[in-house]
Amino acid sequence: VLVDYRIRQREYLLAISRALTSELDLGDVLRIIVQASVEFISGRAGIIALADPHEKVFRIAAAYGIPRHLISGSEILLRGLAYEEGQERQIIPQLTQMVEALAQSADIGLTQVMRLPMLSGDTVVGMIYVFLVGQHRLSADAPNLLQSFADQAAIAVKNARLYQEVIAEKQRLDAIMEQSADGIMILDAHLNILVFNNALSRMTGWTAAEVMGE
């Protein structure tokens, strides 16, 4: 049974790795991970709750096997469960209680729950909840194998946030250059023009469209 678990783990991790390296957005990747987590242990449903470091709240980021109307109707989890910065772990019991109540409201015979923390260093960036039915018995090693899915989810969240930070910083720098009263031109290693701001256009009479790449 353990060998079978490890083979299935590799197959699911390969699918997750493909999703991480494709152009799927974070929501798509998390949906793939929660579905893989559920199917890996023959569960019935799953939920990923993600911490929002800007608004300091936990929200449902992905779900599988839970009717959509129940998710959309869970107002408090959609609005977010507030936490203090650096105190993410302290809100986990309350978050778990709310997520379990939501899953039970689906009335699909859920009897067990497995909780998997998504960690970035020592910080909890989210939680994966996998729900099972009946007296489902797992291999003793299954939780450890399943934790690798949560680790991949944490990597996906970290990468997505780093990308968002890079994009935000680029937009900020672009705005500064465009609003600058000084003429600014940026060239690549081959001396082709990459950036030609508005001030330089006024100075030279050339538009950015005319000179880009020249």
N, C-alpha and C positions, 0 to 999 in steps of 0.2 A: 504494500500500500504506500509506503514511504517513497519507494522508487517512482511509483506512479505520480505522487504529489510533486516530486522534483521535476519530472518530465513536463507535467502540466505547468509548473511554475515557470520553467524556461520558455515554454511556448507563449504564455501570457506576457512575460517580461519582454520577449521579443516584439510582440504586438505593441506594447506600451512604448518601447524604445523607438519603434517606427513612428508612432504618434508624436513623440517628443521631438523627433528630427524632421517632421513634416511641417506643413504650414498651418496645421490645425491650431485654433486658439486655445487658451487655457481651459475654457468651459468644455470644449470638445475632448481635450485630453483627460480631464477629471471624470467626464462621463465614461470614457473608455476604461479608466482605472477602477471606478466603482463597480462597473459591470463585471470586469475581470475578477475583482475581489469576491463578488457574490458567486460567480460561476465556479471559481477555483475550489470553493469548499461546498459546492452544491447548495448554496443558501437560497433564500427567497427574495431578499430585498437588501438595499444598501443606500447609505446617505453619506455624502461628504459635507462637513461643515467647515467653513474656511474663515480664518481670522482676517479682518480688514485692518491693516496697521495704520491707515489714515483716519478712519472713523472710529477705530477701537471697538469694533463689534464682531461677533461671530454670525455668519449667515450660511444658509444652505447654498452650496455651490453646484452640487450635482446629486442626482438621485436615480435609483434603478429599482424597479419593481414596486414603487409606491405610486398610486394613482396621482396624476398631475393635479387634479382639483384639490387634493389634500395638501400638496406642497404649496400651491398658490393660495390656499386658504389659511396657511399657517403664518398669520400676520407678524407675530412677534419674531419668528426666526427669519422672516424676509426683511423686516425692519432692522433686525440685528439684536443680539444679546450683548450688552455692553460689558467691557472689561477694562481694567487699568493697565497701562503700558508696563510690561515686565511681569504682570500678574496673570498671564493667560491661563496658566494651569489651575488657578483658583476657581475659574468659572466653569471648568470641565464638568464637575458633578451636576451643576444646574443645566448645562448644555445637554449632557447625557440624558437627564431626566426628561427634558423637553423633546429630544429626538426620539426617545423610546415611546413617549406618549403619542407622538405623531405616527410612528410606525404601527403601534397597536391600534390606532384609529382606522388603519387600513383594513382591519378585520380579515386578514389572510392567514391566520393561524400561527403568527409569529410567537415563538416561545423562548428563544435564546438570542443573545446579542454578543458580538465580538467587537471590542473597541481597539482601534489602532491609531496611535498618535502619529501625526505628521510633524517631524522635527527638522528644524534648521538650526544646527548647533544645539543649544539648550532651550531654544524658543519653540513653543508649540504653534505651528502655523495653521494647523487644522486637525480634524479628527475624521477617521473613516469608521463608520458603523456598519457592520454586516449582520443581518438578521437571518435566523434559521427557524425551521419549523419542526415540531415533534421532538423526539428524543434523539436528535442528530448527534452522533458521536464522531469526534474528529481525532485524527492522528495527533499524538502528543507534540509532534514537530510542526503541525499545520500552522499554529499562530506565528512561529518564527519565520516560516516560509512566506506567510501572508504579509508579514511586516515589510518585506521587500517591496510590496506594492505601495505601501504608505510612504516608504522612502523615495520611490520614484515620483509619487504625487508631490512630495515636498520639494524635490528637485524641479519639477515642472512649475510649481508656484514661484520658487526662487528665481528661475530663469525668466519667467514671464514678468516678474516685478523688476528685475534688472533691466529687461528690455524696455519696459515702460519708463523707467527712470532715464535711460539713455535717450529715448524719443523725446521725453519732456525737456531734458537738458538741451537737446539739439534745437527744439522749437524755441526755447528761451534764448539761446545764442543767435538763432536766425532772426528773432524779433529785435534783439539788441543791434545786430548789424544793419538791419533794414531801417531802423529808426535813428541810427547814428548820423550826426551831421558831418562826420568825416567820410571821405571816400574809402571804401574797403574793397579790395580784390584779393581773392585767394586762388592760387595756382596749384596744379598737381606737379608731380615730379618731372613731367615732360613739358612744363610751362603752359599747359592748357588751362583756360580759365574755368574755375569751378563756381566761384561766387563773385558777383558784381552788384554791389548794393545800389539803392536808389540815389544816395548822395553822389556816387561816382557817375551814375547815369546823367545827373543834372550837370556835373562838371564837364563831362566829355561829349554829351549829346547822343551817346550810344545807349540803347536799351540793353538790359541783361539778355534778352532773347537774341539780340544781334551778335553778342560776343561770346556767349556760353560755348565752351569747347574750342574756341579759337586760340 
